[in-house]
């Protein structure tokens, strides 16, 4: 199976939640100038609509993902205006 290196490091949204070791979900990823879907596996179950980060490609349009929160979303805005 050939890995799809272009998708590694991309974020996406789960269209179908993952079930951990019990089964994959489905992710929509913006990659190569468009949007593509992949089967998504995770160690622990993740809900539909969760934002995830692709950490590995298994080939055959299947990836491993982890939950993802954009670190810039954590900024409260107050630090930007300080000074």
Buried (B, 14 or more C-beta within 10 A) or exposed (E): EEEBEEBBEBBBBBEBBBBEEEEBBBBBBEBEEEEBEBBBBBEEBBEEEBBBBBEEBBEEEBBBBEBBEEEEEEEEEEEEEEE
